[in-house]
Amino acid sequence: MHDKRITVTGGKGFLGTHLIYNLEKNGYTNVRSAGRPEYDLTKTGDIIRMYDEQKPDIVIHLAAKVGGIGFNLENPGSLFYENIMMGVPMLHEGYLRGIEKFVALGTICAYPKFTPVPFNEDDLWNGYPEETNAPYGLAKKMLLVQAEAYRRQYGFNAIFLLPVNLYGPGDNFDPRSSHVIPALIKKCFDAIKNKDNEIVVWGTGNATREFFYVEDAAEAIRLATERYNKSAPVNIGAGFEIAIKDLVALIVELTGFDGKVRWDTTKPDGQPRRMLDTSRAYREFGFKAKTGFREGLTKTIAWYREHVHLSNKNPIK
């Protein structure tokens, strides 16, 4: 497989850069990225042009419009439309060209709001997603429907992976669209810089989440690309959960913020609990996460300190 032409959509993004590095480190010599500004993958014409120019044997579709709870609340329409319009024609044009494999990345947001914990792939259709996540989650979930349909009718080799919340060096720290870990890291460092004595965090802190270190996620995607060729969806994650209040306490400790945490309970918690059953990934392609959560957070915070705060000459202790 190492000589195959592989296109990674969203290859310049957070996960994409780590995945391309992982592929190249493991001997892949013909890996290309597809996304803005060269290609607007919400436009079918650009998707067709990408296929014509790059001629991939394998497509790994990471590109997505995505954000945290606030971003989801503000952008439900565009989240649904842009993710549908990237995913459906991307897979369809791959089928028309007879590519060897299409790897689709879904999201834990596709699961029903009250899925039993740990989330098992067999429960994926047993209810409606949590409301703030539903437009994004359902748009991505349609790739699973499409992949299974194209496999049944055309024998097209498309697989569907369900990653849990990612974090790590190079994450999106833009407060308008970031997820909880980068948002909290930025809040703490900003408070230290501005000498604020408190930070405000959305919700009650009682919701739980699972977090997946980005380098482990890249490894899981590579292994699935190499070894997995079935229609059943597969969870990829670390297989643990932590309450948001405990997450906040850990980030406060690791960043050195010594002020107060104020919970804004007028804001939503999102899905009550999240944790994946990752046994299928281990059974089917031998993946098990290796990075401990404290270790991963420490690396992420160190990256932010060096690349964001110190580069801007902010007075971080």
C-alpha positions in Angstrom: 0.0 0.0 0.0 2.9 2.4 0.5 3.0 3.3 -3.2 -0.7 4.1 -3.4 -1.8 7.7 -4.1 -3.6 8.8 -1.0 -5.6 12.0 -0.7 -6.4 13.4 2.7 -9.2 15.9 2.7 -8.7 18.6 5.3 -5.0 17.6 5.3 -3.9 21.0 6.4 -6.2 21.0 9.5 -5.6 19.8 13.0 -6.1 16.0 12.5 -5.0 16.1 8.9 -1.5 17.4 9.6 -1.0 14.7 12.2 -2.4 12.0 9.9 -0.2 13.0 7.0 2.9 13.0 9.3 1.9 9.5 10.6 1.5 8.1 7.0 4.8 9.5 5.9 6.6 8.3 9.0 5.2 4.8 8.2 6.5 4.7 4.7 3.8 6.2 2.5 5.4 8.2 -0.3 2.5 9.7 -2.2 0.2 11.5 0.2 -1.5 14.7 -0.8 -3.8 17.1 1.0 -7.1 18.5 -0.5 -8.9 21.5 0.9 -8.9 25.3 0.9 -7.6 27.4 -0.7 -6.9 25.0 -3.6 -10.3 23.3 -3.4 -13.6 24.3 -1.9 -14.9 20.8 -1.1 -18.5 22.1 -0.6 -18.6 22.6 -4.4 -18.9 19.5 -6.6 -16.9 21.2 -9.4 -13.9 21.5 -7.0 -14.3 17.9 -5.9 -14.3 16.7 -9.5 -11.2 18.9 -10.2 -9.4 17.5 -7.2 -10.1 13.9 -8.4 -8.9 14.8 -11.9 -5.7 16.4 -10.7 -4.7 14.2 -7.8 -6.0 10.8 -9.2 -6.1 9.2 -5.7 -6.2 5.4 -5.2 -7.5 6.0 -1.6 -9.3 9.0 -0.1 -9.4 9.6 3.6 -12.1 12.2 4.2 -11.4 14.3 7.2 -12.6 17.7 6.0 -15.5 19.0 8.1 -17.1 22.1 9.4 -17.1 21.6 13.1 -17.1 23.5 16.5 -18.1 23.4 20.1 -21.5 23.8 21.7 -21.7 27.6 21.1 -20.7 27.3 17.5 -23.2 24.5 17.0 -26.0 26.6 18.4 -25.2 29.5 16.1 -24.6 27.6 12.9 -27.0 24.6 12.6 -27.9 25.2 9.0 -24.4 25.7 7.6 -23.1 22.8 9.7 -25.6 20.5 8.1 -25.3 21.8 4.6 -21.6 22.1 4.3 -20.9 18.7 5.8 -23.5 17.0 3.6 -22.2 18.8 0.5 -18.6 17.8 1.2 -19.3 14.2 2.1 -21.9 12.9 -0.3 -20.3 14.0 -3.6 -16.8 13.2 -2.4 -17.8 9.6 -1.9 -19.9 9.4 -5.0 -17.1 10.8 -7.3 -14.7 8.3 -5.7 -17.1 5.5 -6.7 -17.5 6.8 -10.2 -13.7 6.8 -10.7 -13.3 3.3 -9.2 -10.9 4.3 -6.4 -9.8 1.4 -4.2 -11.0 2.7 -0.9 -12.8 5.6 0.8 -12.3 6.2 4.5 -15.0 8.4 6.0 -14.6 10.1 9.3 -17.9 10.5 11.3 -18.4 11.8 14.7 -19.5 10.8 18.2 -22.2 13.5 17.8 -24.0 11.0 15.5 -25.0 8.9 18.6 -28.4 9.3 20.2 -28.6 11.7 23.1 -29.2 9.0 25.7 -27.0 6.2 24.4 -26.0 3.7 27.1 -22.4 4.1 28.2 -20.0 3.0 26.8 -21.4 3.8 23.4 -21.5 0.7 21.2 -21.8 0.9 17.5 -25.0 -1.3 17.5 -26.8 1.6 19.4 -26.1 4.2 16.7 -29.6 4.2 15.4 -31.5 3.9 18.7 -32.6 7.5 19.0 -32.1 11.1 18.0 -28.8 12.9 18.7 -28.4 15.6 21.3 -30.1 18.7 20.0 -27.1 21.1 19.8 -25.1 18.4 17.9 -27.8 17.0 15.7 -27.4 18.9 12.4 -23.6 18.2 12.4 -24.0 14.7 13.7 -26.7 13.6 11.2 -24.9 15.2 8.2 -21.8 13.1 9.0 -24.0 10.0 9.8 -25.3 10.1 6.2 -21.8 9.1 5.0 -22.4 5.8 6.9 -25.7 5.3 5.1 -24.1 6.2 1.7 -21.1 4.0 2.4 -23.2 1.0 3.2 -25.6 1.6 0.3 -22.7 1.9 -2.2 -21.1 -1.3 -0.9 -24.3 -3.2 -1.2 -25.2 -2.0 -4.7 -21.8 -1.4 -6.3 -19.3 -3.3 -4.1 -17.5 0.0 -3.3 -15.0 -0.3 -0.5 -16.0 2.5 1.9 -15.5 2.4 5.6 -16.8 4.6 8.4 -14.9 5.6 11.6 -16.5 7.3 14.6 -13.9 9.3 16.5 -14.6 10.8 19.9 -13.6 14.4 20.9 -10.0 15.1 19.7 -7.3 17.2 21.4 -3.6 17.8 21.2 -0.9 20.1 19.8 -2.1 22.3 16.9 -5.7 22.2 18.0 -8.1 25.0 17.1 -7.9 27.6 19.9 -10.3 30.1 18.3 -12.9 30.8 21.0 -15.6 31.2 18.4 -15.3 27.6 17.2 -13.0 25.6 19.5 -13.9 22.6 21.5 -13.8 22.3 25.3 -10.2 21.5 26.0 -8.6 24.2 23.8 -11.2 26.7 25.0 -10.4 26.0 28.6 -6.6 26.2 28.0 -7.0 29.6 26.4 -9.3 30.8 29.1 -6.8 29.9 31.8 -3.8 31.5 30.0 -5.8 34.6 29.1 -6.8 34.9 32.8 -3.2 34.6 33.9 -2.0 37.2 31.3 -4.8 39.6 32.3 -4.5 38.9 36.0 -8.2 38.0 36.2 -9.2 36.2 39.4 -11.9 33.9 37.7 -12.8 32.1 34.6 -16.4 31.4 33.4 -17.2 27.9 32.2 -20.5 26.8 30.5 -22.9 24.4 32.1 -22.9 22.6 35.4 -19.7 20.5 35.1 -21.6 17.3 35.6 -21.6 16.1 31.9 -18.8 13.6 31.1 -16.7 13.4 28.0 -14.0 11.1 26.5 -11.0 12.7 24.9 -8.8 11.2 22.2 -5.2 12.4 21.7 -4.7 13.4 18.1 -1.6 11.3 17.5 -3.4 8.2 18.7 -6.3 9.2 16.3 -3.9 9.4 13.4 -2.6 6.0 14.2 -6.1 4.5 14.4 -7.0 6.0 11.0 -3.9 4.6 9.4 -4.4 1.1 10.8 -8.1 1.1 9.6 -7.0 2.3 6.2 -4.6 -0.6 6.0 -6.6 -3.4 7.6 -10.3 -2.7 7.7 -12.6 -3.4 4.8 -16.1 -4.0 6.2 -19.3 -2.0 6.2 -19.9 -1.9 10.0 -19.0 1.5 11.6 -16.1 1.5 14.1 -15.5 3.6 17.1 -12.1 5.0 17.6 -11.2 6.6 21.0 -9.4 6.2 24.3 -12.2 4.3 26.1 -12.5 6.5 29.3 -14.7 9.3 30.5 -14.1 12.3 32.7 -16.6 14.8 34.2 -16.2 18.3 32.9 -15.7 19.7 36.4 -12.7 17.3 36.8 -11.4 18.2 33.4 -11.5 21.9 34.4 -9.7 21.2 37.7 -6.9 19.3 35.8 -6.5 22.1 33.2 -6.4 24.7 36.0 -3.7 22.8 37.7 -1.6 22.2 34.6 -1.8 25.7 33.4 -1.0 27.3 36.8 -4.2 29.4 37.0 -4.9 30.0 40.6 -8.2 31.9 40.5 -11.9 30.8 40.8 -14.0 28.8 38.4 -17.6 30.2 38.0 -20.1 27.9 36.3 -22.7 29.5 34.0 -25.6 27.1 34.5 -27.8 29.1 32.1 -25.7 27.6 29.3 -26.2 24.0 28.1 -24.1 21.0 29.1 -24.6 19.2 25.8 -24.9 15.4 25.7 -25.0 14.1 29.3 -22.3 11.4 29.0 -19.9 10.3 26.3 -17.6 7.3 26.3 -17.0 4.8 23.5 -16.8 1.1 23.5 -13.5 0.7 21.5 -13.4 -3.1 21.4 -14.3 -3.4 17.8 -11.3 -1.3 16.7 -9.0 -3.5 18.7 -10.6 -6.7 17.4 -10.7 -5.6 13.7 -7.5 -3.7 13.2 -5.5 -3.9 16.4 -5.9 -0.3 17.6 -5.6 0.7 21.2 -4.9 4.2 22.4 -1.5 4.7 24.0 -1.4 8.2 25.3 -2.5 8.8 28.9 -4.9 11.7 29.4 -2.6 13.7 31.8 0.3 13.2 29.4 -1.7 14.3 26.4 -2.9 17.4 28.2 0.6 18.3 29.4 1.8 18.1 25.8 -1.1 20.2 24.5 -0.6 22.9 27.1 3.1 23.0 26.4 2.5 23.4 22.7 0.0 26.3 23.4 2.4 28.0 25.7 5.3 27.9 23.2 3.4 28.5 19.9 0.7 30.9 21.0 1.7 32.7 24.2 5.4 32.9 24.0 5.4 33.7 20.3 3.2 36.7 21.2 5.5 37.6 24.1 2.8 37.2 26.6 3.9 37.2 30.3 3.2 33.5 31.1 4.7 32.3 34.3 
